[in-house]
Amino acid sequence: MAVHRGRLPVIVSSAFVAAWSVWWAWRMWPDSGVSWHFSVDGANLLLHGSGLNLYADAPWLQTGPLSLVVAALLSPLPANVGKNVALVAMAAAGPLLLAALAPLVAPAGRLRRIIIAAIVVIPAWTVLSVRWGHLDDVLAMTFAIVALRAVFADRPVLAGVALAAAVATKPWAVGFLPLLLVLPRGRLRAAATAAAGTAMAWAPFVLANTLTLSALHPPIGLSPSSGLHALGARGVMTPPWGRTAQLLLSPAAAIAAVLSRGLPGVLLVSVAVRLALDPKDNAYYIGSAALAAVVFDLLGTGWTIPWTTIATIVVFWQPFTKDFVNWQQKTTGLNHWWFAHQEAVGAIHLAWAVAVVVLVFAWPHSRVQNSRRDLTVPGNVPRP
């Protein structure tokens, strides 16, 4: 009886988070799956069209082959059913990822902090998972959290496999590879596993057609509200060095973060640098940014309120994420201001990236390293 009474707060809080997630998914559902067709079209090209010439023929597909394979698994279902199954699964991933983080949070006030984090993060996550239906970003962040848990549990091979899967779903996930530096042993084995998995995913396309590398310079427009524009890039299309800069500077910044400040800020620094150098300013970026921010808040600080995550959501919550159809009819209010001041929006988003990177590097060194070592001892895994 005492055991059951002790578990009651966890059961009640889990039910609340589940209901909160369902409510937000329901809110986003009427205009859902905006980008789901990219996954479907890419999967069809991969399996029934271009094959290994996929990225040479369609360099605008900035998604990894693993995400297209996952989308292809739903192809036997009717199109609308397959999309709905994917949206439900992606929406459910949000609270499950927070639950996966729970054992890594310091015991003091853990349950309260996780509930507050869920209240804050779930709305942003449903923008990514339900409103836009971006399968590749959801998978990349999911594998990143799996890798994080594997690092804490001192399982180098699993960490390497998870990070390879992340890069195979979204190329910018290469910025998460510095997580392996936190491992106390088996770093080389983990790195070799990650490298082998990444090669298995991408090498066939490069070897089949060298024009695959043209995806590093995709025919994607440069948005005035993007971080790249705020940094001084001009023109109609993404500059030739844009994607390459993302793929090089994001992991470089993450390496500096993990070596100087440990594990908690690695995902946040990687995502921040990636968004600062991105040519677009899509509304679904909020999901990855919010999840990376909450990892820092939960594992790197003692804050009950996840202030970094709240600030991230306020900055990236675009006013038309729910009412996208009618925004052009607005002549006043936040919607009108947003579209009338694109360069200011880009500057705000760039300022966010700079601010969170400075925060990670300036924050006192976390004791998360000791917590991770404790998790490797049988019986020491803390319970929510």
N, C-alpha and C positions, 0 to 999 in steps of 0.2 A: 504493500500500500504506500509506504514511504517513497519507494522508487517511482511508482506511478505518479504520486503527487509532485515529485521532483521533476518529472518529465512534462508535466502539464503546461508550464510556461512555454516550453519549446513547441509543443503541439499547437497551442493556441496561436503563438506567433507565426508558425509555419502556415496555419490556415489563413491568418490575416494576410501574409505576404502573397499566398496563392490567390486569394480573392482580389487583392490590390492589382496583381498582374493580370488577372482575367478582365478586370474592369478597364484597365488601360488598353489591353488588346482589343476589347470591344469598342472602345472609343476610336481607335485607329482603323478598325476593320472596314468601315464604309468606303474608304479611299485607300485600300491596302494593295501591297504588291506592285508598287509603281515600277520598280526595277527588276522584278522577277523574270520578265521576258528576256533579259540579257543572259541569265543562267540557262534558260530553255533554249534560246537561239545558239548559244555557245556549245551546249551539249549536243544539239543536232548537228552543228558543223563538225564537232570532234568525231562523232560516231558515224554520221551519214553524209558528210560533205568533205571538208578540207582535210580531216585527219590530222596528221602531224604537221601539215602546212597551215594549221589553224591561225597561229599568231602572225604568220607572214601574210595571209589573206585578210585577216581581220585584226590589225594591230590596235584598234580602238578597244578591244576586249582586254581590259586591265585586270583580269582575274586569272587565277591559277587553274591548272588542269584538274586538280583534285576536287575543287568545288563543282566543276562541270561534270565530273564523274558522279558526284553525289546527286546533282540535279538529274542526271540521266537515269539514276535508279528509280526515280519517280515517273519516268516517261511511260511505263505501261499503264498507269492510271489515267483516267480522263483529265484533260488539261486543267480544268478548274479544281478538280479534286486534288490533283498533285500539288497545285499551288497552295491550296488551303492546308494540306498536311504539312507542307514545308513551313508555312507561316506559323502554324500552331507550335511546331517543334522549335522554331527559332525563338518564338516568344517565351516558351517554357525554359529555354536555355538561360535566360537572364537570372531568374531566381535560383536556378540550380547552380550557376556559377558563383553566386553569392554564398550559397550553402557550402560550396567547395572551399571558399575562402575562410569560412567560419572557424574551423579548427586551427587556423594559423594566426588568428587574432588573439591578442593578450587576454588572459582570463578575466581580468577586472572589467566588468561592464560589457562583456562580449555580446550577450544576447541583445541588450539594448542597442549597442552600436550597429549590429547587423540589421536589426529591424529598421532603424533610422536610415541606414545606407540603402536598404531595399526601397523604402518609401521615396528616396531621392532618385535612385538610379533607374527604377523600372520605367517611369515615363520616357526617359531618354532612350532606354533599350528598345521600347516598343516602336519608337520612331525608326530605328534601324531595322528591327526584325519584322515588324508588321506593316508599318506605313510604307516603307521602301522595299522590304523583302530582300535585303542585300545578303545573299547566302555566303559569299566569300568573306565578307567582313565578320559575320557571325562566327563562321568556322575558324577564322584566324584568331579571333579573341578567345574562342573556346579552347583551342589547342594551346594558346598562350597560358591560360589558367591551368590546364593540365600539366604543362611543363613546369609552371610555378610550384604546383603540388609535388611533382616529381623531384624537383630540386630540394624542397623542404624535407622530403622523405629519403633523400640521398639515393636516388635511383637514376643514375646517369644515362642508361640506355633508354629508359622511358622518356626522360627529358629530351634526349636527342631526337627520338622518334616524333614526339609531339611538336618540337620546333620545326623539324623537317616538314611535317604535315601542315604547319601554319604557313610556311613559305610556299608550299605547294598549292595552297588555296589563295594566297594573296602575296605578291612579291615583296610589298613593303614590310611584311612580317620578319624580314631579315634583321630588322632592328631589335627583335626580341632575342636573338642568338646570344648576346652577352649575359643572359641569365645563367648560362653554363659556367661562367667564371665564379659563381658563388659556390659551386660544388666543392666540397673539401677533398674529394678524390674522384678519380674516373673522368676527369675533364677531357682528356684526350679521347677516351672511348666515346664519351658523349658527343664531342665535336666530330669525330669520325662518323658516328651514326647520323648526326644531323647533315653532314656534308654528303654522305652516301644517299640518304633519303632525298635531299634536294636535287642531287644529280639525277637520280632515277626519275624524278618528276619532270625536270626541265631539259635534260640533255637530249632525249629523243627528238624534241622539237627543234633544237638548235642544230643537231647533226642532220636532221632530215632536210632542213631549209635554213640557211644562214640568215635569210631575211627575217627570221624570227626575232633577231635582235633589233629590228626596226620598231618593235613594240616599246623600246626604250625612248623612242621619239614618236609618240602616237599622235594621230591627227585629232587632237583635243583642243578646244578653244581655251583661251586664257580669260578667266573671269576677273572683272574689276574688283570684286569683293574677295579675291583670294589672297592668301599670304604671299604668294609669289609676286603678284602685282604690287602689293604693299612694299615689297623689298626692292622694287624698281624695275621689274620685268615689264616690258611693253610689247605691243603687237596684238594680233588677233589670235594666234595659235600659241600653244605651249612652246617655250624655247627648247632648242635641241638638247640642252644640258639639264633640263628640269628633272626628269625621272632619274637620271644618273646621279644627280646631286642628292635626291631623296635616298636612294639605295646606298649611298656611301656615307652621308653625314648622319643619318638616323642611327645606324649601329655605332658609329664613332662616338656620338654623344652618349649613347647608352653604355658604352664601354667606360667612358669617363665617369658616368654616374655610378656604375656598379663598383668600380675600383675605389672611388672616393667616399661613397655614401651607402654602399651595400645594395641589397635587393629591392626594397620597396618602390623606389622611383624609376626603375628601369623601363617599365612599360610606359609610364607617363612621359618620360623624356623622349623615348622613341616615337610615340604618337605625336607629341608636340612638335618635334623637328620635322616629322613627315608632313604635318598640316601646315607648318610655316612655309614649306617649300612646295605646297601643292598648287596646281594651276586652277583648281576649282574650289567652290565653297558650298558643297552639297549638304543638305540638311541631315543626311544620315551619318555624317561624321560624328555627330553628337554621341552616338552609342558607344563607339570605340573610345572616344575621349573620356566619357563619363566612367566607363568601366576601368580604364587605366588610372583615372584620378582616384576612384574609390579604393583601388589596391594600395595606393600611396597613403590615403587617409587611414585605412584600417591597419595596415602593417607598419607604416612608418611614423605614425603620430599616435598620441593618446587622446585625440579629439573624440568626444562623444558625437558631436555634429560634424559630418564630413564636409568641412568648409571648402576644400579644394574642388570637390565634386559639385557642390552647389554653385560655386562660381563658374565652373566649366559649363554647366547646364544653362545658367543664365546667359552666358556669352553666346552659346551655340544654339539656343532654342529659337529657331526661326519662326516667325509668327504665322507662316502659312503651312506649317507641317501638317496641320489637320485640315484646314480649309484652303486647299491648293487651287481649286477650280476658280474661286471668285476673287482672288487677290488682285487681278488686273482692274477690277471695278472699283477698288478702293482709291479714294482721293485724299483721305485724311487718316490719322492714326498711325500705329506702329508699322503696319504693312506698307503703307505709302512711304513712310520715312525710310524703311529698309531698302526699298527699291530705288528711292531717290538719292540715297547716299551710299552707293556701293563701295566707294573707296574708303569711306569711314568705317564701314563694316569690316573690310579687309584689314584695316589698321587695328581695329579692336581685336580681331582674331589673332593677328600677329603679336599684339601686346600680350594676349593670354599665353601664347606659346613661350614668349620670353619670360613672362612672370612665373609660370610653373617650372620652367627649367631652373631659373634662379632659386625658386623655393626648394626644389629638390637638393640642389648643391649647397644651399645655405642652412638647411634644416640640420639640427644636431644628429650625429651618427646614431642610427637606430640599433637596438639590441636584437634585431630580428635574426642576426647570425646565430646568437646563442639559442634562440627559440627554434631555429631550424635544426641545430644539432640535437636539441632535446627530442625532437620528433623522430630522430633516427634510433632512439633507445626504445625497445619494446615496452609497451605499457605507458609511455609518456605522452602519447598523443592526447592533447587536451580536448575535452568534449564541450560542445556548446551548452 
